[in-house]
Amino acid sequence: ILPFSPQKKPLSAIIKEVSQSLNRNDIKNGSILRLTTSPYQTAVGLHERIQSSSMDAKLEALKDLANASRDITFAQEFINLDGISLLTQMVESGTDFGDLLSFTLTAFVELMDHGIVSWDTFSVAFIKKIASYVNKSAMDTAVLQRSLAILESMVLNSQDLYHKVAQEITIGQLIPHLQGTDQDIQTYTIAVINALFLKAPEEKRQVRLHCAHTEMAHILAQKQLRSIILSNVIRSPTPINDEMAHQLYVLQVLTFNLLEDRMMTKMDPQDQAQRDIIFELRRIAFDMEMEPNNSGSIEKRKSMYTRDYKKLGFINHVNPAVDFTQIPPGMLALDNMLYFARHHQDAYIRIVLENSSREDKHECPFGRSSIELTKMLCEILKVGELPSENCHDFHPMFFTHDRSFEEFFCICIQLLNKTWKEMRATSEDFNKVMQVVREQIMRALTLKPNSLDQFKSRLQNLSYTEILKIRQSERMNQEDFQSRPILELREKIQPEIMELIKQQRLNRLCEGTCFRKISSRRRQDKFWYCRLSPNHKVLHYGDLEESPQGEVPHDSLQDKLPVADIKAVITGKDCPHMKEKGALKQNKEVLELAFSVLYESDEYLNFIAPDKHEYCVWTDGLNALLGKEMTSDYTKSDMDTLLSMEMKLRLLDLENIQIPEAPPPIPKEPSNYDFVYDCN
């Protein structure tokens, strides 16, 4: 690397000459610093420089510190010098502004991301200072981003800090940041809101669930949070990136999770207030406004109630309260029924009276249907489950209404009644109808409608007849040939298909994949890349500054792992990086995407795939390199698809020809072999 010099100069003098010939960018990028100083020396130097009295020198030092802090070895050395305390003191002093403050907070975030220092060690003064940057109406964008990121990490990583942050920051103070046009700021803001709701203590959550539907609904109504997110984020001209989509998905899940308490609450048959809701359903349906005391004898009233409850479709006609003791859906089903009866009264009365006038075996029981439908919707929306770490599946239509779950139910209960009539179902067909309705809802949700009205119109196009056509088409495309000759042909060509899949997996490994580094914060901006050499003998890998736009060349990846040194591929909870403590590592979704490569005696290369597809590609490819069987779901799917296509191509000439189950019999031997065929 160093230029050849015929003169005998000391090495230090040569390095000095080379350093002077490099421009500032080369030095800042660390291309020479890494050759001349150890992490410890760099840490000591930066520790001194950031305390300089010169503002320019201090700014340059903080820039270098922000860059160097991404390296864990340097971070460990700087933290050992009590560097974190120094940075927090600089923030608490309040003397730095603009770029000085921005780089100070950037360095702090990078150092904390390594998980070396506990978040519980910070003072209230530091929290107040960070919160003050968020609460200011006009604040530097970079400072605001870092401050929001710090607050999110504090809340997610410490229950004690949650209480302190919650005292300094309110949803109302965060809302102005959503009304801007910077999507990164909006993303960080929603991340903080999600963190505050996710880490709220259980007793506070229970209090929420008993006031004005929920405190979340109260905040949505009072602060117009939902409508602000809808107009400034979801309907913004700026396309929604993956991180924003994830945060919106998390907010959607947390909103629906507030229904869990009602979903898991059994009805108390002795509670008069709860029984009055059932009386209200009956009154709205049959317009019985007279007082019960004036309607004849007790026996006559009981008989009348039993008849009406039967028309309402309850399983227990005598005491419908018993129907709501099943959890899930518990009291949530009754809430939905009452909402439908009050807010969509005409549709409610029409459904009840329409079914009460049918024959007993053809009536669609409204009560039973509502209970089962509510349970189904909770399963589809995964009410009560924690948000997945890698999911971006939010639905814009749920942000268009303050009572989106109830409106969702109202649309689906009308769909269920319509499908029941189209299928000409009887009570024995109840489960079949529910399966069709589930398929209709899932197919409509897959299209990601922008509003509830759009969702409703999509369902109109998915009638029972259309569902049958779709099923028939899918069955035709996945036809399963079961005759013996066909099965023998399948077995014969399976090894060829498996070899084709193996080559595809290895080619994908040669192209390489960009992986994210998992840290204690949800938002991650650190990447590393791994790819297989073209001769399939070496894995090349290394860190990246940012997500690449295409393939990363082999020579830019610093580290190598010979395939011959790989001992095993480990997946799931057995991976060493999944055995570490922390809620993030215990997430089920992350566990399903984790795998590690064991090499030498106890060395590991740890991966967390960006999605299930990449997980299957890499685990298959690594197993193929080790000569092991490829067992992923993706391989099975590819095998089925390719095998089906190959079979159809080979049997194309036999269309409409009956293939016999058994081969034709071999003719008897001729009486003699004295015959010749003349080719001329």
WOCOR-V730010 format. One record per residue. N is the residue number from 1. RES is the residue in one small letter. SS is DSSP state (h for helix, s for strand, l for the rest). D_CENTER is the distance of its C-alpha to the mean C-alpha in Angstrom with 2 decimals. Layout:
# WOCOR-V730010
((N & RES & SS & D_CENTER) (N & RES & SS & D_CENTER))
This chain:
# WOCOR-V730010
((1 & i & l & 47.03) (2 & l & l & 49.95) (3 & p & l & 52.75) (4 & f & l & 55.90) (5 & s & l & 58.78) (6 & p & l & 62.34) (7 & q & l & 63.14) (8 & k & l & 62.48) (9 & k & l & 60.15) (10 & p & l & 58.16) (11 & l & h & 54.47) (12 & s & h & 53.52) (13 & a & h & 55.63) (14 & i & h & 53.99) (15 & i & h & 50.46) (16 & k & h & 51.67) (17 & e & h & 53.01) (18 & v & h & 49.77) (19 & s & h & 47.73) (20 & q & h & 50.07) (21 & s & h & 49.69) (22 & l & l & 45.88) (23 & n & l & 44.42) (24 & r & h & 42.26) (25 & n & h & 38.97) (26 & d & h & 39.75) (27 & i & h & 40.32) (28 & k & h & 37.24) (29 & n & l & 35.03) (30 & g & l & 36.53) (31 & s & l & 38.26) (32 & i & l & 41.47) (33 & l & h & 40.42) (34 & r & h & 38.63) (35 & l & h & 41.91) (36 & t & h & 44.15) (37 & t & l & 42.43) (38 & s & l & 40.58) (39 & p & h & 37.41) (40 & y & h & 39.70) (41 & q & h & 42.21) (42 & t & h & 39.60) (43 & a & h & 38.16) (44 & v & h & 41.69) (45 & g & h & 42.54) (46 & l & h & 39.53) (47 & h & h & 40.05) (48 & e & h & 43.55) (49 & r & h & 42.80) (50 & i & l & 40.23) (51 & q & l & 43.06) (52 & s & l & 45.43) (53 & s & l & 47.51) (54 & s & l & 47.13) (55 & m & h & 44.21) (56 & d & h & 43.93) (57 & a & h & 43.96) (58 & k & h & 41.43) (59 & l & h & 39.04) (60 & e & h & 39.38) (61 & a & h & 38.79) (62 & l & h & 35.60) (63 & k & h & 34.31) (64 & d & h & 35.15) (65 & l & h & 33.55) (66 & a & h & 30.22) (67 & n & h & 30.24) (68 & a & h & 31.58) (69 & s & l & 29.19) (70 & r & l & 26.37) (71 & d & l & 28.47) (72 & i & h & 28.09) (73 & t & h & 31.80) (74 & f & h & 33.02) (75 & a & h & 30.69) (76 & q & h & 32.19) (77 & e & h & 35.69) (78 & f & h & 35.14) (79 & i & h & 33.65) (80 & n & h & 36.67) (81 & l & l & 38.88) (82 & d & l & 37.32) (83 & g & h & 35.62) (84 & i & h & 32.80) (85 & s & h & 35.55) (86 & l & h & 37.35) (87 & l & h & 34.39) (88 & t & h & 33.77) (89 & q & h & 37.51) (90 & m & h & 37.47) (91 & v & h & 34.74) (92 & e & h & 36.55) (93 & s & h & 39.85) (94 & g & l & 38.60) (95 & t & l & 40.97) (96 & d & l & 38.48) (97 & f & l & 37.01) (98 & g & h & 35.44) (99 & d & h & 34.72) (100 & l & h & 36.05) (101 & l & h & 33.57) (102 & s & h & 30.68) (103 & f & h & 31.36) (104 & t & h & 32.01) (105 & l & h & 28.57) (106 & t & h & 26.94) (107 & a & h & 28.85) (108 & f & h & 27.92) (109 & v & h & 24.13) (110 & e & h & 24.52) (111 & l & h & 26.73) (112 & m & h & 24.55) (113 & d & h & 21.48) (114 & h & l & 23.44) (115 & g & l & 23.34) (116 & i & l & 27.13) (117 & v & l & 28.06) (118 & s & l & 26.90) (119 & w & h & 25.65) (120 & d & h & 28.08) (121 & t & h & 31.05) (122 & f & l & 30.94) (123 & s & l & 33.49) (124 & v & h & 33.26) (125 & a & h & 35.14) (126 & f & h & 32.43) (127 & i & h & 29.71) (128 & k & h & 32.04) (129 & k & h & 32.64) (130 & i & h & 28.98) (131 & a & h & 28.45) (132 & s & h & 31.57) (133 & y & h & 30.14) (134 & v & h & 27.22) (135 & n & h & 29.72) (136 & k & l & 32.12) (137 & s & l & 32.25) (138 & a & l & 33.07) (139 & m & l & 31.44) (140 & d & l & 30.97) (141 & t & h & 27.53) (142 & a & h & 27.00) (143 & v & h & 28.14) (144 & l & h & 25.90) (145 & q & h & 22.77) (146 & r & h & 23.75) (147 & s & h & 24.73) (148 & l & h & 21.44) (149 & a & h & 19.64) (150 & i & h & 22.25) (151 & l & h & 21.89) (152 & e & h & 18.10) (153 & s & h & 18.85) (154 & m & h & 21.81) (155 & v & h & 20.04) (156 & l & h & 17.19) (157 & n & h & 19.80) (158 & s & l & 22.78) (159 & q & h & 23.53) (160 & d & h & 26.95) (161 & l & h & 25.75) (162 & y & h & 23.48) (163 & h & h & 26.79) (164 & k & h & 28.51) (165 & v & h & 25.88) (166 & a & h & 25.62) (167 & q & h & 29.42) (168 & e & h & 29.33) (169 & i & l & 26.46) (170 & t & l & 26.00) (171 & i & h & 23.62) (172 & g & h & 26.72) (173 & q & h & 27.24) (174 & l & h & 23.76) (175 & i & h & 23.99) (176 & p & h & 26.49) (177 & h & h & 24.05) (178 & l & h & 21.84) (179 & q & l & 24.99) (180 & g & l & 25.55) (181 & t & l & 24.59) (182 & d & l & 22.96) (183 & q & h & 19.22) (184 & d & h & 18.75) (185 & i & h & 20.56) (186 & q & h & 18.61) (187 & t & h & 15.26) (188 & y & h & 16.87) (189 & t & h & 18.36) (190 & i & h & 15.31) (191 & a & h & 13.83) (192 & v & h & 17.15) (193 & i & h & 17.11) (194 & n & h & 13.78) (195 & a & h & 15.29) (196 & l & h & 18.49) (197 & f & h & 17.13) (198 & l & h & 14.97) (199 & k & l & 18.10) (200 & a & l & 20.70) (201 & p & l & 23.12) (202 & e & h & 23.32) (203 & e & h & 26.74) (204 & k & h & 25.76) (205 & r & h & 22.87) (206 & q & h & 25.48) (207 & v & h & 27.81) (208 & r & h & 25.27) (209 & l & l & 24.93) (210 & h & l & 28.66) (211 & c & l & 29.32) (212 & a & l & 29.11) (213 & h & l & 26.25) (214 & t & l & 24.10) (215 & e & h & 24.35) (216 & m & h & 21.08) (217 & a & h & 22.81) (218 & h & h & 25.93) (219 & i & h & 24.36) (220 & l & h & 22.78) (221 & a & h & 26.30) (222 & q & h & 28.37) (223 & k & h & 26.64) (224 & q & l & 25.32) (225 & l & h & 21.89) (226 & r & h & 20.23) (227 & s & h & 22.88) (228 & i & h & 22.76) (229 & i & h & 19.04) (230 & l & h & 19.79) (231 & s & h & 22.90) (232 & n & h & 22.20) (233 & v & h & 18.58) (234 & i & h & 17.39) (235 & r & l & 20.94) (236 & s & l & 21.88) (237 & p & l & 23.54) (238 & t & l & 21.32) (239 & p & l & 18.44) (240 & i & l & 14.97) (241 & n & l & 13.60) (242 & d & h & 10.15) (243 & e & h & 10.23) (244 & m & h & 11.49) (245 & a & h & 9.03) (246 & h & h & 6.24) (247 & q & h & 9.08) (248 & l & h & 10.06) (249 & y & h & 6.98) (250 & v & h & 7.66) (251 & l & h & 11.26) (252 & q & h & 11.05) (253 & v & h & 9.82) (254 & l & h & 12.49) (255 & t & h & 14.98) (256 & f & h & 14.83) (257 & n & h & 15.00) (258 & l & l & 18.34) (259 & l & l & 19.65) (260 & e & h & 19.36) (261 & d & h & 22.83) (262 & r & h & 24.53) (263 & m & h & 22.74) (264 & m & l & 24.14) (265 & t & l & 27.54) (266 & k & l & 30.42) (267 & m & l & 33.13) (268 & d & l & 36.43) (269 & p & l & 39.16) (270 & q & l & 41.65) (271 & d & l & 39.77) (272 & q & h & 41.77) (273 & a & h & 39.22) (274 & q & h & 36.68) (275 & r & h & 39.46) (276 & d & h & 40.38) (277 & i & h & 37.06) (278 & i & h & 38.10) (279 & f & h & 41.55) (280 & e & h & 40.00) (281 & l & h & 38.18) (282 & r & h & 41.56) (283 & r & h & 43.45) (284 & i & h & 41.30) (285 & a & h & 41.47) (286 & f & h & 45.19) (287 & d & l & 46.51) (288 & m & l & 48.35) (289 & e & l & 49.41) (290 & m & l & 52.42) (291 & e & l & 52.49) (292 & p & h & 52.07) (293 & n & h & 55.38) (294 & n & h & 57.31) (295 & s & l & 56.07) (296 & g & l & 58.52) (297 & s & l & 58.60) (298 & i & h & 55.72) (299 & e & h & 55.84) (300 & k & h & 55.71) (301 & r & h & 52.73) (302 & k & h & 50.85) (303 & s & h & 51.66) (304 & m & h & 50.47) (305 & y & h & 47.16) (306 & t & h & 46.60) (307 & r & h & 47.29) (308 & d & h & 44.91) (309 & y & h & 42.08) (310 & k & h & 42.55) (311 & k & h & 42.30) (312 & l & l & 39.07) (313 & g & l & 37.67) (314 & f & l & 37.30) (315 & i & l & 37.76) (316 & n & l & 40.04) (317 & h & l & 42.63) (318 & v & l & 44.67) (319 & n & l & 41.97) (320 & p & h & 38.64) (321 & a & h & 37.18) (322 & v & h & 36.82) (323 & d & h & 34.23) (324 & f & h & 31.80) (325 & t & h & 32.16) (326 & q & l & 29.47) (327 & i & l & 26.12) (328 & p & l & 23.59) (329 & p & l & 24.10) (330 & g & l & 27.11) (331 & m & h & 28.23) (332 & l & h & 25.18) (333 & a & h & 26.84) (334 & l & h & 30.09) (335 & d & h & 28.49) (336 & n & h & 27.07) (337 & m & h & 30.50) (338 & l & h & 32.34) (339 & y & h & 30.16) (340 & f & h & 30.78) (341 & a & h & 34.49) (342 & r & h & 34.95) (343 & h & h & 32.90) (344 & h & l & 33.44) (345 & q & h & 36.82) (346 & d & h & 38.39) (347 & a & h & 35.61) (348 & y & h & 35.63) (349 & i & h & 39.44) (350 & r & h & 39.51) (351 & i & h & 37.11) (352 & v & h & 39.01) (353 & l & h & 42.48) (354 & e & h & 41.66) (355 & n & h & 40.62) (356 & s & h & 43.45) (357 & s & l & 45.93) (358 & r & l & 44.76) (359 & e & l & 46.13) (360 & d & h & 44.63) (361 & k & h & 43.01) (362 & h & h & 41.35) (363 & e & l & 40.01) (364 & c & l & 36.28) (365 & p & l & 35.97) (366 & f & h & 34.16) (367 & g & h & 33.68) (368 & r & h & 32.35) (369 & s & h & 30.15) (370 & s & h & 28.63) (371 & i & h & 27.87) (372 & e & h & 26.27) (373 & l & h & 24.35) (374 & t & h & 22.92) (375 & k & h & 21.84) (376 & m & h & 20.22) (377 & l & h & 18.33) (378 & c & h & 17.02) (379 & e & h & 15.82) (380 & i & h & 14.21) (381 & l & l & 12.38) (382 & k & l & 11.83) (383 & v & l & 14.11) (384 & g & l & 14.73) (385 & e & l & 11.62) (386 & l & l & 9.90) (387 & p & l & 6.43) (388 & s & l & 4.13) (389 & e & l & 5.14) (390 & n & l & 3.94) (391 & c & l & 1.49) (392 & h & l & 4.83) (393 & d & l & 6.30) (394 & f & l & 8.75) (395 & h & l & 12.33) (396 & p & h & 15.21) (397 & m & h & 17.66) (398 & f & h & 16.40) (399 & f & h & 17.48) (400 & t & l & 20.92) (401 & h & l & 22.43) (402 & d & l & 22.99) (403 & r & l & 22.99) (404 & s & h & 20.30) (405 & f & h & 19.72) (406 & e & h & 23.50) (407 & e & h & 23.98) (408 & f & h & 21.36) (409 & f & h & 23.45) (410 & c & h & 26.67) (411 & i & h & 25.75) (412 & c & h & 24.65) (413 & i & h & 27.77) (414 & q & h & 29.96) (415 & l & h & 28.22) (416 & l & h & 28.89) (417 & n & h & 32.53) (418 & k & h & 32.89) (419 & t & h & 31.49) (420 & w & h & 33.77) (421 & k & h & 36.75) (422 & e & h & 35.81) (423 & m & h & 35.59) (424 & r & l & 38.81) (425 & a & l & 37.20) (426 & t & l & 39.04) (427 & s & h & 37.92) (428 & e & h & 37.64) (429 & d & h & 34.99) (430 & f & h & 32.62) (431 & n & h & 29.90) (432 & k & h & 30.27) (433 & v & h & 29.83) (434 & m & h & 26.66) (435 & q & h & 25.23) (436 & v & h & 26.23) (437 & v & h & 24.80) (438 & r & h & 21.39) (439 & e & h & 21.57) (440 & q & h & 22.74) (441 & i & h & 19.92) (442 & m & h & 17.17) (443 & r & h & 19.04) (444 & a & h & 19.48) (445 & l & h & 15.82) (446 & t & h & 15.03) (447 & l & l & 17.46) (448 & k & l & 15.46) (449 & p & l & 18.66) (450 & n & l & 19.32) (451 & s & l & 21.29) (452 & l & h & 22.23) (453 & d & h & 25.49) (454 & q & h & 23.89) (455 & f & h & 21.84) (456 & k & h & 25.21) (457 & s & h & 26.98) (458 & r & h & 24.51) (459 & l & h & 25.19) (460 & q & h & 28.89) (461 & n & l & 28.64) (462 & l & l & 27.04) (463 & s & l & 30.16) (464 & y & h & 30.99) (465 & t & h & 33.24) (466 & e & h & 30.51) (467 & i & h & 28.18) (468 & l & h & 31.15) (469 & k & h & 31.65) (470 & i & h & 28.05) (471 & r & h & 28.33) (472 & q & h & 31.72) (473 & s & h & 30.54) (474 & e & h & 27.70) (475 & r & h & 30.27) (476 & m & h & 32.69) (477 & n & h & 30.27) (478 & q & l & 29.45) (479 & e & l & 33.05) (480 & d & l & 33.90) (481 & f & l & 37.42) (482 & q & l & 39.05) (483 & s & l & 42.68) (484 & r & h & 44.12) (485 & p & h & 44.95) (486 & i & h & 41.44) (487 & l & h & 39.91) (488 & e & h & 42.34) (489 & l & h & 41.38) (490 & r & h & 37.67) (491 & e & h & 38.50) (492 & k & h & 40.61) (493 & i & h & 38.05) (494 & q & h & 35.00) (495 & p & h & 35.97) (496 & e & h & 36.22) (497 & i & h & 32.71) (498 & m & h & 31.31) (499 & e & h & 33.16) (500 & l & h & 31.71) (501 & i & h & 28.10) (502 & k & h & 29.08) (503 & q & h & 30.49) (504 & q & h & 27.40) (505 & r & h & 25.22) (506 & l & h & 27.81) (507 & n & h & 28.04) (508 & r & h & 24.29) (509 & l & h & 24.78) (510 & c & h & 27.76) (511 & e & h & 25.74) (512 & g & l & 23.36) (513 & t & s & 19.76) (514 & c & s & 18.49) (515 & f & s & 16.43) (516 & r & s & 15.00) (517 & k & l & 16.77) (518 & i & l & 14.93) (519 & s & l & 16.74) (520 & s & l & 16.97) (521 & r & l & 15.52) (522 & r & l & 11.93) (523 & r & l & 13.27) (524 & q & l & 14.75) (525 & d & l & 17.43) (526 & k & l & 18.98) (527 & f & s & 19.05) (528 & w & s & 21.16) (529 & y & s & 22.27) (530 & c & s & 23.65) (531 & r & s & 25.78) (532 & l & s & 28.51) (533 & s & l & 32.07) (534 & p & l & 33.73) (535 & n & l & 36.07) (536 & h & l & 33.22) (537 & k & l & 34.84) (538 & v & s & 32.83) (539 & l & s & 29.24) (540 & h & s & 29.20) (541 & y & s & 26.61) (542 & g & s & 26.51) (543 & d & s & 24.79) (544 & l & s & 24.14) (545 & e & l & 24.59) (546 & e & l & 21.96) (547 & s & l & 19.71) (548 & p & l & 22.35) (549 & q & l & 23.09) (550 & g & l & 24.49) (551 & e & l & 25.78) (552 & v & l & 27.02) (553 & p & l & 30.66) (554 & h & h & 31.66) (555 & d & h & 34.18) (556 & s & h & 31.72) (557 & l & l & 29.82) (558 & q & l & 31.93) (559 & d & s & 31.12) (560 & k & s & 32.04) (561 & l & s & 31.60) (562 & p & s & 34.09) (563 & v & h & 32.73) (564 & a & h & 35.90) (565 & d & h & 34.83) (566 & i & s & 31.57) (567 & k & s & 32.17) (568 & a & s & 28.98) (569 & v & s & 25.25) (570 & i & s & 23.33) (571 & t & s & 19.83) (572 & g & h & 17.49) (573 & k & h & 18.98) (574 & d & h & 22.30) (575 & c & l & 21.20) (576 & p & h & 23.02) (577 & h & h & 20.17) (578 & m & h & 18.27) (579 & k & l & 21.45) (580 & e & l & 21.45) (581 & k & l & 21.15) (582 & g & l & 18.34) (583 & a & l & 15.47) (584 & l & l & 12.98) (585 & k & l & 14.75) (586 & q & l & 14.69) (587 & n & l & 10.97) (588 & k & h & 10.93) (589 & e & h & 7.97) (590 & v & h & 9.91) (591 & l & h & 13.06) (592 & e & h & 12.38) (593 & l & h & 12.13) (594 & a & s & 15.11) (595 & f & s & 18.66) (596 & s & s & 21.95) (597 & v & s & 25.28) (598 & l & s & 28.34) (599 & y & s & 31.46) (600 & e & l & 34.92) (601 & s & l & 35.29) (602 & d & l & 32.37) (603 & e & s & 30.53) (604 & y & s & 26.82) (605 & l & s & 24.66) (606 & n & s & 21.08) (607 & f & s & 18.03) (608 & i & s & 14.23) (609 & a & l & 13.27) (610 & p & l & 10.96) (611 & d & l & 9.78) (612 & k & h & 11.46) (613 & h & h & 14.22) (614 & e & h & 15.35) (615 & y & h & 15.29) (616 & c & h & 17.62) (617 & v & h & 19.74) (618 & w & h & 20.43) (619 & t & h & 21.13) (620 & d & h & 23.30) (621 & g & h & 25.07) (622 & l & h & 25.85) (623 & n & h & 27.13) (624 & a & h & 29.23) (625 & l & h & 30.72) (626 & l & l & 31.69) (627 & g & l & 33.24) (628 & k & l & 30.92) (629 & e & l & 29.44) (630 & m & l & 26.13) (631 & t & l & 24.28) (632 & s & l & 20.68) (633 & d & h & 19.34) (634 & y & h & 19.36) (635 & t & h & 23.06) (636 & k & h & 23.90) (637 & s & h & 22.40) (638 & d & h & 24.31) (639 & m & h & 27.39) (640 & d & h & 27.41) (641 & t & h & 27.00) (642 & l & h & 29.57) (643 & l & h & 31.91) (644 & s & h & 31.94) (645 & m & h & 32.71) (646 & e & h & 35.41) (647 & m & h & 36.97) (648 & k & h & 37.24) (649 & l & h & 38.83) (650 & r & h & 41.32) (651 & l & l & 42.24) (652 & l & h & 42.56) (653 & d & h & 46.37) (654 & l & h & 46.50) (655 & e & l & 45.07) (656 & n & l & 47.10) (657 & i & l & 48.96) (658 & q & l & 48.95) (659 & i & l & 47.98) (660 & p & l & 50.13) (661 & e & l & 48.65) (662 & a & l & 51.31) (663 & p & l & 52.87) (664 & p & l & 56.34) (665 & p & l & 59.28) (666 & i & l & 61.07) (667 & p & l & 64.61) (668 & k & l & 67.65) (669 & e & l & 69.41) (670 & p & l & 72.32) (671 & s & l & 75.84) (672 & n & l & 76.44) (673 & y & l & 74.79) (674 & d & l & 77.78) (675 & f & l & 76.08) (676 & v & l & 75.06) (677 & y & l & 72.84) (678 & d & l & 74.47) (679 & c & l & 71.89) (680 & n & l & 74.58))
